[in-house]
Amino acid sequence: IFNTCDGRTGTLLQSSDKRFDVDTDGTVTLKRRVNLHEGHKVFSVHAWDSSGKKHMVSVRVERVHHHEDHHMDTVMNISSPQ
């Protein structure tokens, strides 16, 4: 969840990849099917706080294969510049 210093969550959020949508609470969802040809996809999420300051995080969506039960999951790793 993206919060400003005063505790408000009125932050504008936008994905750099139009196939992903970002809800007001920061949840990333798919708009349509995405093929992970290389096993992963990296994109940015941009946030503008109430004072107009822009923040950015990198999101990596990757396919994880579990050999034991042949189950496949998709996971997201998020990192922000320090």
C-alpha positions in Angstrom: 0.0 0.0 0.0 1.3 3.4 -0.9 0.9 6.0 1.8 2.0 9.6 2.0 3.7 10.9 5.1 0.3 12.3 6.4 -1.2 8.8 6.0 -3.3 9.5 3.0 -3.4 6.9 0.2 -4.6 9.2 -2.6 -1.7 8.4 -4.9 -1.9 8.1 -8.7 -0.4 4.8 -9.8 0.5 3.8 -13.4 2.2 0.8 -15.0 4.7 1.3 -17.8 3.3 -1.9 -19.4 -0.3 -1.4 -20.5 -1.0 -5.2 -20.0 -0.8 -4.6 -16.2 -3.2 -2.5 -14.2 -2.4 -1.0 -10.8 -5.2 -0.4 -8.3 -5.2 2.5 -5.9 -3.9 0.2 -3.1 -0.9 -0.8 -5.2 -2.2 -4.2 -6.3 -0.9 -5.2 -9.7 -3.3 -7.2 -11.9 -3.4 -8.4 -15.5 -5.6 -6.8 -18.0 -5.1 -9.6 -20.5 -3.0 -12.7 -21.1 0.8 -12.2 -20.9 3.2 -14.7 -22.4 6.5 -15.0 -20.5 8.6 -16.1 -23.4 11.8 -15.5 -21.5 10.4 -16.8 -18.2 9.9 -13.3 -16.8 8.7 -9.8 -17.6 10.1 -6.6 -16.0 8.2 -3.3 -16.0 7.9 -0.2 -13.8 5.1 1.2 -11.6 5.1 5.0 -11.3 3.4 6.7 -8.4 2.7 10.4 -7.9 2.1 11.5 -4.3 -0.2 14.4 -3.3 2.5 17.0 -3.7 3.2 15.8 -7.3 6.5 14.0 -6.5 7.1 11.0 -8.8 8.2 7.6 -7.3 9.1 4.5 -9.3 9.5 0.8 -8.5 10.6 -2.1 -10.8 8.3 -5.1 -10.9 9.5 -8.5 -12.1 6.9 -11.1 -12.9 8.3 -14.6 -13.3 7.2 -18.1 -13.9 8.3 -20.6 -11.2 8.1 -24.3 -11.9 7.9 -26.8 -9.0 9.5 -30.1 -10.1 8.0 -32.2 -7.3 4.3 -31.8 -8.2 4.6 -30.2 -11.7 2.8 -27.1 -10.4 3.6 -23.7 -11.9 3.1 -20.4 -10.2 3.7 -16.8 -11.2 5.4 -14.5 -8.7 6.2 -10.8 -8.6 9.4 -9.3 -7.2 9.3 -5.6 -6.5 12.4 -3.4 -6.0 12.7 0.4 -5.6 15.8 2.5 -6.0 17.4 3.7 -2.8 
